[in-house]
Amino acid sequence: LTHTAGFNHEAPLGNNYTPGTPSFDDHVASIQKTWLKFSVGQRQSYSNLGIDLAGYIVETVRGRPFVQVMQDTVLAPLGLDRTTNSDAMILSDSQRAVGHRLGLDHVPVITPMLAAGGIWSTAHDLGRFVVFMLDEGRRGGPLQPPTFEELRTTANGGDFGLGIAYGRMDNGDLFLNHGGGGFGFLTRMEWYPTLGVGVVVLTNSSDHHDAHVALAHRLIAAME
């Protein structure tokens, strides 16, 4: 989860760059055909593989599909009614946004990366999620306050805790964040504990590079 396992960025089957919809199991199985970029724990390099392997571990230990575990333990308790990584629910939603990417007439809707990037949500739901992260479990939810300290703990001098990134404001104060990108979409979430504010930016194009990050920073600056 700290991106220090030495994995490649993407798996041979099912990734953000090669259209196709293998199953989650086939996607995870293809990871064993990759080589480590460096020894475990040596340094940090962002990878979707570690996140999907963590999701696969959860699925195996719980004995239920990852989609169902997410719904029961995270999404439902937080009241995220318009958030899902269920293929069936995504495909049946007539109000789902359509992604755009230059060179592709039809952007793939489903990704096999269930844990690393297979979730669909709304600005409203992600706003609720950011409020929960700012509150750090003090008013209940699927994570308790001590766990948030673990989430912020970095490995080997990197800038990732357990699945979330951190940065520093100009005055040195900590802020947490994570973004996402895929076929036709780019996203950014940031939350600032000392300011008590957060921001969510969702776009349905993947051709604007870092404009979504710049917009997030401008919104935060306007709220300071």
Secondary structure, DSSP 4 states (H G I P E B T S, - for coil): --S-S---SS-SSS-SSS-----HHHHHHGGGGS--SS-TTSS----HHHHHHHHHHHHHHHTS-HHHHHIIIIIHHHT-TT-B--HHHHHH-TT----BBTTBSS-----S-TTTT--B--HHHHHHHHHHHHHTTTT-SSS-HHHHHHHT--STT-SB-SS-EEEE-TTS-EEEEEEEEETTEEEEEEEETTTTEEEEEEESBS-STTHHHHHHHHHHHHH-
